Amino acid sequence: MDAQGFVAALTPAVTHANARERFLADPKAALAAAGLDLPEWFTVSAREGDAAELSITLPALSDPNADLSDMDLEGVAGGTGYHGRCHAFWFLR
């Protein structure tokens, strides 16, 4: 999904009350229904406010010289991506 698709996925939550309720109740499920399937470890939260905003909280900086965890190695070996390190923008390609 590209950035334009991401914005299109958010549009119903801004223009329709029922879609807004569903998005606020479970934003990750609403995004998945629109075609943005995020990894299990990626948390999504939504709140109402005066402006549209995208905030990304990065996990603690990891040491590039440190050994990979078993979870990291599984992700690389299985081709599913990293699970413990943040690669937040891979899904906007």
Backbone hydrogen bonds, N-H to C=O, Kabsch-Sander energy under -0.5 kcal/mol:
donor,donor_aa,acceptor,acceptor_aa,energy
6,F,2,D,-2.1
7,V,3,A,-2.2
8,A,4,Q,-2.2
9,A,5,G,-1.9
10,L,6,F,-1.2
11,T,7,V,-1.4
13,A,10,L,-1.0
14,V,10,L,-0.7
14,V,11,T,-1.6
15,T,11,T,-1.5
16,H,12,P,-2.4
20,R,16,H,-2.2
21,E,17,A,-2.4
22,R,18,N,-2.2
23,F,19,A,-2.5
24,L,20,R,-2.8
25,A,21,E,-2.1
26,D,22,R,-2.2
30,A,26,D,-2.1
31,L,27,P,-2.3
32,A,28,K,-2.2
33,A,29,A,-2.4
34,A,30,A,-1.0
35,G,32,A,-1.7
36,L,31,L,-2.7
37,D,35,G,-0.9
38,L,36,L,-1.0
42,F,39,P,-1.6
43,T,41,W,-0.6
55,S,53,E,-0.5
58,L,56,I,-0.6
66,A,63,D,-1.8
73,L,69,S,-2.5
74,E,70,D,-2.4
75,G,71,M,-2.1
76,V,72,D,-2.0
77,A,73,L,-2.9
78,G,74,E,-2.8
79,G,75,G,-0.7
80,T,75,G,-1.4
81,G,75,G,-1.3
87,H,85,R,-0.5
90,W,87,H,-1.5
91,F,88,A,-0.5
92,L,89,F,-1.5
93,R,90,W,-1.0
